[in-house]
Structures are given as structure tokens and as C-alpha cells.
């Protein structure tokens, strides 16, 4: 009996996941944002499966460290890859979280809002560069 008790929360979670129904937003979504105030567009690739959002955004203008002949402190590299996660709600606006893929202790997070508009998914940054992307299903 004691061996079964720790497994009960896992079984309850598995049942909830299996009971999740397909979302009308399910599928692969792709698109490019405007540059926003940073003038740095992002290429989005998002997968929605049973309402669970998983994806990434890639900044093609991000550059890593460069040679420093003046021996001054180098500028911090900008994040070039963002991980995106959340839960899609087909009836309106829903929130997503982003986490930058960077090394060390420099943890960068952000928030996005997403909404369905016709056959596209519109994603907007909350804060930061305030970029907006219109994604299409592939």
C-alpha cells in the first residue's frame, strides 16, 4: 500500500493529460516578427499539441562576443534563441512565457500574448522590444 501512495499523484496527472482534448489551434506555426524597438526581428517556430504550446524564436541579428583590441570590458552577447511555452486558449488571448538560451547566471525571461485572428496566430511581446509576429499554420 505504501508503494502505491507516491504513484497516485502521477496517475492523476497522467489521467488529466490523456483527458485533454484537441485544440483548434493545434499544429505547426511559423512566421517572422517585425523588428520592434530593438530593430531585431525574430523567426518563430511554434508547435501546439492538445493546447500545449512549445516552440522557439530565433534572432538572426544576434551576435556573440567579438575581438576586443582595446581590452575594454566586452558587451554582453544578446540572446539569439528564445524558448516559448504555455497553454493555448482558442477563444481569446492567452499568455506565453519565454526564456532566453544563454550561458551563466544571466537569466532572461519574457512574456508574450497570443491570439487567433482568422487563419493566423498573432504574437506580441509584453515589454522588451514590443515585437509583433503574425504566424501561419504549416
Secondary structure by P-SEA (a helix, b strand, c coil): ccccccaaaaaaaaaaaaaccccccccbbbbccccccccbbbbbbbbbccccccccccccccccccccccccccccccccbbbbbbbbbccccbbbbbbbbccccccccbbbbbbbcccbbbbbbccccbbbbbbbcc
